[in-house]
Amino acid sequence: MSNLEANSRINTSKGSNNILRKQGMVPAIVYGGKEKNELVSISKKHLKFLLEQENFLSNVLKIKIKDKEINVLPREVSFDVVTDEPIHVDFLRMVSGRKIVLEIPVRFINNDQSPGLKRGGVLNIVRRKVELKCPTESIPNELVVDLEGLDIGASIKISAINLPANVTPTITGRDFVIATVAAPTIVKEPEKPAEETAEGAEAGAEGESPKEGEQPAATTEEAKKTDSEKDKKEASSEKK
């Protein structure tokens, strides 16, 4: 569980919140349960570090306000539309005995011990997160899927994952799939069409050299020149 230092704030005006942001702080609120809502501010640097974690919105945090510690769950983060910097956070106070719906990330382990993946199979992930209904005191950080021994064609369903006590999927009535080990995809090069092959053969025939003992065929220009010389000789004979 991560700890987060917070300072109480009284003024909720837009101007005072902007001053806090310029000081490197982010306005926040803690709500839920029978206690009153608490207005606080937290370090933007620390908040951004926590935001980089994949399970930030499903990770219970311990906020310390002066001498008081509160277990909270981040519920919503607002960001500046221009700078994309966090500008406000809502924290839900954890109340023992209550249940909450969360999306919990799935993590896959022992990929190198899966016979199917070793033979070129592909891990087809159907759900990277699973929506669960959890008691506030037993929220899992992640769901772990062990791929050891899984061959091509194997299917990992929600029933194969060990869930904490009293934690249940929101999808009921069916054993839904988390991931599968699929067969490798082989891409074949297309064969050349028969027309292209025939054109290539014709082009090769046109460029062949004359066989031994054969005279090469005259070009069009050579033929015209020969005919012209013949016409001149015939005209000269008629004059004589």
C-alpha positions in Angstrom: 0.0 0.0 0.0 1.4 3.4 -1.0 1.4 6.3 1.4 0.4 9.8 0.3 1.0 13.0 2.4 -1.9 15.5 2.2 -2.6 19.0 3.5 -6.0 20.2 4.6 -7.5 23.1 2.6 -10.4 25.3 3.4 -10.7 27.7 0.5 -12.4 26.1 -2.5 -12.4 29.1 -4.9 -11.0 28.8 -8.4 -8.3 31.3 -7.6 -7.0 29.5 -4.5 -6.9 26.2 -6.4 -4.9 27.8 -9.1 -2.4 29.1 -6.5 -2.0 25.5 -5.1 -1.3 24.2 -8.6 1.4 26.8 -9.2 2.9 25.6 -5.9 3.1 22.1 -7.3 0.1 20.8 -5.4 -3.2 19.2 -6.7 -6.5 19.9 -5.0 -8.4 16.7 -4.0 -11.4 15.5 -2.0 -11.9 12.5 0.3 -15.6 11.3 0.4 -17.6 8.3 1.4 -18.8 6.7 4.6 -20.5 8.5 7.5 -17.7 11.1 8.0 -17.8 14.5 6.4 -16.0 15.1 3.1 -12.4 16.3 3.5 -10.8 18.8 1.2 -7.1 18.2 0.8 -4.2 18.9 -1.5 -1.4 16.5 -2.5 2.0 16.7 -4.2 1.7 16.7 -8.0 5.1 15.1 -8.3 4.1 12.2 -6.1 0.7 11.9 -7.8 2.3 11.7 -11.3 4.6 8.9 -10.0 1.5 6.9 -8.8 -0.4 7.6 -12.1 2.3 5.8 -14.0 1.3 2.6 -12.3 -1.1 0.5 -14.4 -3.4 -0.3 -11.4 -3.6 3.2 -10.0 -7.4 3.3 -10.0 -7.6 -0.1 -8.3 -4.8 0.4 -5.7 -5.8 1.3 -2.1 -3.7 4.2 -0.8 -3.1 5.5 2.7 -3.5 9.2 2.9 -2.0 10.9 5.9 -3.6 14.2 7.0 -1.7 15.6 10.0 -1.9 12.8 12.6 -4.8 11.0 10.9 -4.4 8.2 8.3 -7.2 7.2 5.9 -7.4 4.3 3.5 -8.7 5.5 0.2 -9.2 4.4 -3.3 -8.7 6.8 -6.3 -11.9 7.1 -8.2 -11.4 9.9 -10.7 -8.6 12.1 -11.9 -9.2 15.3 -13.9 -6.5 16.5 -16.3 -5.9 19.9 -18.0 -7.0 19.8 -21.6 -4.0 21.7 -22.8 -1.1 20.5 -20.7 -2.5 17.1 -19.7 -1.4 17.7 -16.1 -3.5 16.4 -13.2 -5.6 19.2 -11.7 -8.0 17.4 -9.3 -8.4 13.9 -7.7 -11.4 12.2 -6.0 -10.6 9.7 -3.3 -13.2 7.2 -1.9 -12.9 6.5 1.8 -12.7 2.8 2.5 -15.4 1.5 4.8 -15.1 -2.0 6.2 -17.8 -4.4 5.1 -18.8 -2.5 1.9 -18.2 -3.8 -1.6 -17.0 -1.9 -4.6 -16.8 -2.6 -8.3 -13.3 -2.3 -9.9 -11.4 -3.2 -13.0 -8.4 -5.3 -12.0 -5.5 -5.7 -14.4 -4.4 -9.2 -15.5 -0.7 -10.2 -15.5 0.7 -13.3 -17.3 3.7 -15.2 -15.9 5.9 -18.1 -17.0 5.6 -17.4 -20.7 8.9 -19.2 -21.3 7.5 -22.4 -19.7 4.5 -22.7 -22.1 5.1 -25.5 -24.7 2.7 -23.8 -27.1 4.5 -20.5 -27.0 7.9 -22.2 -27.4 6.6 -23.9 -30.6 5.7 -20.5 -32.1 2.2 -20.2 -30.7 0.7 -16.7 -29.9 -0.8 -15.6 -26.6 -4.2 -14.1 -27.6 -5.3 -11.8 -24.7 -9.0 -11.4 -24.7 -9.2 -9.3 -21.4 -6.4 -7.2 -20.0 -8.6 -6.2 -17.1 -11.5 -8.0 -15.4 -14.3 -6.2 -13.6 -14.8 -7.6 -10.1 -17.0 -6.9 -7.1 -14.7 -6.7 -4.1 -15.0 -6.0 -0.3 -13.1 -2.9 0.5 -10.7 -4.8 2.8 -9.7 -7.4 0.2 -9.1 -5.7 -3.1 -6.6 -7.6 -5.3 -3.8 -5.5 -6.9 -3.8 -7.8 -10.0 -5.0 -11.2 -11.3 -2.1 -13.6 -12.1 -2.4 -16.1 -15.0 0.2 -18.9 -15.0 1.1 -20.1 -18.5 3.3 -23.0 -17.4 2.5 -26.2 -19.3 -0.1 -24.6 -21.6 0.0 -25.9 -25.2 -1.5 -24.6 -28.5 -5.2 -24.6 -28.3 -5.3 -24.0 -24.5 -8.0 -21.6 -23.2 -7.6 -19.7 -19.9 -11.0 -18.9 -18.3 -11.9 -16.9 -15.2 -12.4 -20.1 -13.3 -8.7 -20.9 -13.6 -7.8 -17.7 -11.6 -7.7 -17.9 -7.8 -9.8 -14.9 -6.5 -9.6 -13.7 -2.9 -12.5 -14.6 -0.6 -15.8 -12.9 -1.4 -14.4 -11.4 -4.6 -16.6 -12.2 -7.6 -16.7 -11.2 -11.3 -19.5 -8.9 -12.3 -20.1 -11.2 -15.3 -22.1 -14.1 -14.0 -23.7 -17.2 -15.5 -20.7 -18.1 -17.8 -17.1 -19.0 -17.5 -15.7 -16.3 -19.7 -12.3 -16.5 -21.5 -9.3 -14.4 -20.4 -6.8 -15.5 -23.0 -5.9 -18.4 -25.4 -2.7 -19.9 -26.8 -3.3 -19.8 -30.6 -1.5 -21.6 -33.4 1.2 -19.6 -35.2 0.2 -17.7 -38.4 2.1 -18.7 -41.5 2.1 -16.2 -44.5 2.6 -17.8 -47.9 3.8 -15.9 -50.9 1.3 -15.8 -53.7 2.1 -17.8 -56.8 2.8 -15.9 -60.1 -0.3 -15.9 -62.4 -0.1 -18.1 -65.5 -0.5 -15.0 -67.8 2.7 -13.4 -66.4 4.6 -16.7 -67.0 3.4 -16.9 -70.6 4.4 -13.3 -71.3 7.8 -13.9 -69.9 8.3 -16.9 -72.2 7.2 -14.9 -75.3 9.6 -12.1 -74.3 12.4 -14.6 -74.1 11.6 -16.1 -77.5 11.8 -12.7 -79.2 15.2 -12.0 -77.8 16.8 -15.3 -78.9 19.8 -15.3 -81.2 19.6 -17.0 -84.7 20.8 -20.6 -84.8 24.1 -21.5 -86.6 23.7 -21.4 -90.4 20.6 -19.1 -90.3 20.6 -15.5 -91.5 19.2 -13.0 -89.1 15.9 -11.4 -90.1 16.2 -8.0 -91.6 15.0 -5.0 -89.7 12.2 -2.8 -91.2 14.7 0.0 -92.1 17.0 -2.5 -93.8 14.2 -3.9 -95.9 13.1 -0.4 -97.0 16.6 0.4 -98.1 16.9 -2.8 -100.1 13.6 -2.2 -101.9 14.6 1.4 -102.7 17.9 0.2 -104.4 16.0 -2.3 -106.4 13.6 0.3 -107.7 16.5 2.5 -108.8 18.2 -0.3 -110.7 14.9 -1.2 -112.5 14.3 2.5 -113.5 17.9 2.7 -114.9 17.4 -0.4 -117.0 14.1 0.9 -118.6 15.9 4.2 -119.6 18.5 2.2 -121.5 
